Amino acid sequence: MGKPFTKEYLDSFIGKKQGLITVLSHFKKGKNNLNYFRCKCDCGKIAEISTKHFFNDNQTTCGRFHK
């Protein structure tokens, strides 16, 4: 397992756009306290995306749009 992300590192993504989503904030969720980004998609939907999917799967939409 890799090093956990620092708050400063996750903060650096706030306001950045990846594909159709813009990162609004980050938070921890669940019993394992996993990192998530709260993002706004160009379609207007607010989505909670795990940092795992954001970084490893290069998630670029809320899921409403399909390739």
N, C-alpha and C positions, 0 to 999 in steps of 0.2 A: 504494500500500500504506500502511495506517495505521501509527501509532506502535506499537511492540511494548508489550505489557502489562508493567507493573512487577511485581516479586515482591510488593510491598506491596498492589497492586491485586488480584492473584490471591488473596493470603492473605485478603483481606476477604470472600471467598466461602466460605471454609471454615466448615462448620456451617450454612450457609444452605440452604434447601430451595427447589427450583423444580419445581413439579408433584409428581411422585412420587419425585424423586431428591434426595438430600442430598449436598452436596460434602464429601468427606473430606480431600482434599489436591490439590495440583497438581504437575505434573512436566513435563519436556521429553522428547520421544520422536522417534525417527527421525533420518535423516540430515540433515533440515532443522531439527532441534531445535525442533519445533512444541510449543506449550503444550497440555496436556491436563489435565482434571480427573479424579480418581478419585472416583467417586460410588457411593453405595449406594441402590438402588431399594427402594421399599416391599415389593416381592416378595422381597427378600433378596439379589438378585444385585448383585455389584460390577461396575461398568462403567467403562471408560475412554472419556471423551467429549472430543473436541477442543473447545477453546474456541470455534473457529469455529462448530461446530454448537450449542454451548451458547448462544452469544450471538446469532448470525445466524438460526438455525433455531428458537431458543427450545425446545430439546430438553427434554422434561419426563419422559421415561421411559427405561428401559434398552433399550427396543425389544421387550420381551416383551409388553407391553400394546399393543393397537391401538385407535385411536379408533373 
